[in-house]
Amino acid sequence: FENVEKWLKELREHADSRIIIMLVGNKSDLKHLRVVKEEEAANLAQENNLAFIETSALDSTNVDASFEKVLTEIYHILGKLPPDPDNTKSDELGQNTLKIDTTKKPEGGKKKKDCKC
């Protein structure tokens, strides 16, 4: 948490200006070990125009919701952009949709030994 502002500065210097950034507080199930108050993190997110959510990978609290929130933000941005003929197509309603190639395999086409996926 102490380095978030430095990382944000780096992101904003080097990434596309339309980047979606979400501050995710993990391990929300360990309330007795909390170091950063939820209000403090939420304020930092608001001050820096970030999405914010607290999650717990242990009990899956808000894990899916965090991905859905980012994807929703991306969808809203894409809906406001003019169509990019190289990376989007318009659906029957004229909305921009992003093409994602799911046929590509990882390097070497095989899973790594230690991969849990």
N, C-alpha and C positions, 0 to 999 in steps of 0.2 A: 504494500500500500504506500510505503514511503517513496517509491520510485515512480508511481503512476503518472505524475505530472511530467517527469522527464521522458517517459515512454510515449506519452501523448504528444509531446513536442516533436519527438522523432517521427512518430507516425504522420503527423500533420505536415512535416517538412518533406517526407518522402513518398507518401501515399496519395492516391487520387483524392481530390477535395470532397468527393461524394462518399467517401468511406463511411461505413457504419461501424461505430465502436461501442462495445458494450462492456461495462464494468461488471464483472461477475464475482460475487463473494461466495467462496466455496466453504464447505464444511459447516454449513449452518446448523447441522445436527449437534455440533459440539459447543453449545451455548456457554457452558462453563469455562471454556478456553478462549472465548471471544477476546480479540485484541482491538478490533475496530468496530465501533458502534454502527449499527445499520443506518442510523440517521446521518452519521458523519460520512459514510460512503455514498448514501443517496444525495447528500448535499454536494459532494465533490462531483458526482455524475451530473447533477443538474447544472452546476456552475460551468461544466465543460461540455455541455450538450451531448451527454452520453446516455445510452440506455443503461439501465441498472436492474440487476436481479440477484437474489441470494439463492444458492443451490446447495444441495447435499448429494454428492455422488453415492454416498453410503446407502441412503434410503430413496434415492432418485427424486427428491423434492426439487421441482422446478428445472430439472435438466432438460426435458423436452420443451418446456415453456421458454427456456432461454434461446434455444434454436429457433423456435417458432417466432419469437419476438424479433430476432435478427432478420429472419427470412421475410417477415411482414414488412419491416422497414425497407429492405431491399426492393420488395415488390412495389411499395409506394414510390420509391425513387425511380424505378424503371417505368412506372406508369406515367411519370412526369417528363421523361426524356423523349426526344424524338427517336423514331426507329433507327437502329444501327443495322444496316443491311448485312454487315459481316458477322454479327453475333446475335441478332434477334430476328424474330419473324412476328408478324401480326396474326393474332388468332381471328376467328370469325367476328369478334366484337371490336376488332381494331386495337386490342390491348397488346402491349409489347410482352413477349415471352422470351426467356433466356434459354438458348440451346445448351444443353449439357451433354457432353459425350461420355456415356457410361460404358462404352465398349473398350476404352483404353484400359490396359492392364498395368499394374505396377511394374517398375523396372524389373526386367527378367521374367515378368509374367507369373511369378510365383510369390506366395506369401513367405514372409520371413519366419524362421523357426519359432521365434519368441512372440509372434503376433497372436493375439487372442481373438482376432476377428474371424 
